[in-house]
Amino acid sequence: MMRRSAGPESPLTPPTAFEEVFAALPLLHPTPRSWAELAAANLPEFLADHAVCEQQVAVYALSLAGYYPEDPELVDRAAALAAEEVQHFRRVVAILRKRGWPLGGRRKNPWAQALRAQIVPGREPWTKVDRLLFGAMIEARSCERFTRLLEVIENQDPEVAHLLADLGPAERRHWELFHRLAGREIDAKALAVRFQRWREFEADLARGLGISPAVHGRNLAPSWCPSPSRRHARG
């Protein structure tokens, strides 16, 4: 998507790197630059939270293998993704230790918890599809946030910028993988309808995220509540 510069006769200007990445993601609500500026000013907290996120995604990927051991492709892909996330975790931990910054412990992630609450066990194949689409939304939002932060920090902190430049594309691959695996279970039209509901629900959540330097925010705005039409997994 091209943008027009200031002035009615100004030529179209190419999109920024962030805009290009966002356009390729299934997200409907962009993270404001103000979040990236806050995260850049609070890197110890951001990186500590980032390390926890990498742990949690690795565990989640392995849990999928446990839920569906009869699916060899899923088991193989989930194991490989988990191993990659562990490597990401080690890279983040190495930066934290090098700088003498503390590693964070487990903490609540209201955004991820609200997303995961849409999955209802025991309704296959929809439960499996939703577990995979949940993973797709987690990885897509992570890709978007890493790219947004990179936009702010690339000239301030080369080490963290290099980390984000590597991890952003990895998260993009991961959301695409989750989405593709979900597409094996149902037809393309049904998948598109299901995923659109996930996209809309996640956008509602993203609009209600409080500002904090955590990867996915720490608090949902007190006024936020999901529209009944968004609670698709329970319908």
N, C-alpha and C positions, 0 to 999 in steps of 0.2 A: 504494500500500500504506500503510495507516494503522498507526501505532505506538501502543502503550499507555504512558501515563505511569506513573511509580512509584506503587505501591499498587494493590490488587486492584480497587478501585472507581473508579479514575481513568478519565477519559474518554480516548477515542482521540485522538491528536494527529496533525496532518497531517505527511506526510513532509517531510524537508528537501529543499532544492533538489538536493543531490547525490543523494539517494535517488530523486528523480523522474527525474533524467537517467539514472542507472544502470539503472533499471527499463526504460528505453526502448532500452538498448544490448544487443548480443548477447553481452556479457561474462558469465562465470560466476564470476569471482573479483574482488571489489572491492579497489582500492588502499587500504591503511590510511592513516588520517589522519596517522600518524607520518611517512609519506613527504612529505606536503604541508608539514608543519611543518619538516622538514629542508630541503626545496626553498626554502621562504620564508626560511629563515635563510641560504641560500646562493644568492641570486638571480643573482649574476654567472655562476656555473657553470650554473645552470638555463637562463638566457637564452641563453648561448653554445651550449649543447647544443640548445636549442630552434631556434636559427637553423640549425644543421646539419641537424636533422630536416626543417625546411621545404625546404631545398635538396634533400635526398634524395627526398622525396615528389614534388617537381616533376620531378626527373629520372626517377623511376620511372613517373610518369604519361606522360611523353613516350616512354619505352621501350615502353609498351603500344601507342602509336600506331605505333611502328616494327615491333613484332611483328605487328600486324594492320592493315596499311594498307588492306586490302580491306573493312574494317568502318567505314563513314563515321560512324556514330553514336559508336562508341568513339573514333575519331580526334578528332572534334569535342569530345566531353565530356572526353577526356583532356587536350587542349590547353587547354581552359578551366580545368580543375582545376589544371594546371601553372601557368598565368598567375596564378591566385588564390594558389597557394602561394608564388610569387615575391613577390607583394605582402605576404604574411605575413612572409616572410623580411626584406623591406625594413623593415617596421615594427619587427621585433625588433632588427635592426641599428641602426636609428635610436635606439632606447632605449639600447642598449649604448654607442654613440658619445656620446650626450648625457651619459651618466654616467661616461664614461672607463673603461669596462670592456672587456676584450679580447674579440674575436670568436674563437670556437673554430675549430680546423681539423677535418679529417676524423678520425673515431675509430671504433672498433669498437662495434657495437651487438649484443651476443650474443643478446638477445631477438629482434630483427628477423632476425638471421642464422639463428637456429634455426627461426623461422617460415618464412622463405624457402626453407630447405633441404627443406621438404616438397613443393615444386613440382618435378615431374619433366618436363623438356622432351620434346617429341615424342610426346605422348599426347593429342592433340586428340580431343574438345573439352575433355577434363579439364584439360589444361595451361592453357588459356585461362580456364576456370572457376576453377582454383586461383590463377592470377595475380590475378584480380579479387577472390576471397575473401581472399587475403593482404592486398590493399589495404584491404578492408573492415575486417579485424581491426586493421590499423595505425591507421586513422583512428578506429575506435571506442575503442581504448585511449587515443589521444591526447585525444579528447573527454572521456573519463572523468578522465584525470589533470589536464587543465586545469580541469575543474569542481571536482575535489577541492582543487586549489591555490587556486582562487578563494575557496572556502569559508574558507580560512585567512587569505588576504591581502587580502580586500576592504576591510577597515578599516585596513590598514597601508600600502598602496602603491596609491593610486588609479590611477596611470598603468598599472602592470602589471595591476591588476584590470580596467581597461577593455579592455586587450589580450586577456586571457583570456576576458572576457565576450563578446567578438566572435568569437574563434577557436573556442571550444567548440562553439557551434552550427554553425559552418562545417565542423568535423570530423564532426559528426553528419550533415550533408548529404552529405558525401563518402562515409562508410561506406555510407549508404543507396544512393548512386549506384552504387558498386562492386557492391553486392549485386544491385541491379536489373539491371545490365548482365550479371552472371553468369547471372541467371535467364532470359535470352534463349536461352541455349545448351542447356539441359536442362530437363526437366519439373520442376514444383514439388516433387514428392516427392523426386526425386533430388537437387535442390538442397538441400532441408531436411536430408537425410541427410548430404550432403557438408559443409554448413556446420556441422552439429552436431559433426562430427569436428574441424573447425577450431576451434570454440569450446572444445571439451574440451582440445585440444592447447594452445591459448593459455592456458587457465586453469592447466594444469600448469606452463607456463613462468612465469606471473605469480606463482604460489605460490613458485617458486624464485628469484625476483629478489632480489638483494642490495639493501640500502638504499643509495641514493645520490641526490643531487639532480638527476641526469640525468632527462630526460623519461621514458625507458623503463628506467631503471636501467642500471648498467654491468656488473654481474657476475651470473652465475647461481650459485646456491649450489653448493658443490663436490659435494654429495650428489645434485644433480638429474640425472636422466636421463629421457628420454622413455619411456613405456610402449610396448612393441611395438605394442599395439593403437591407439596414437595416430598412428603413422607411416602415415597413411592414403594418402598420395599415392604411396607406393611399393608399395602392395598391389594 
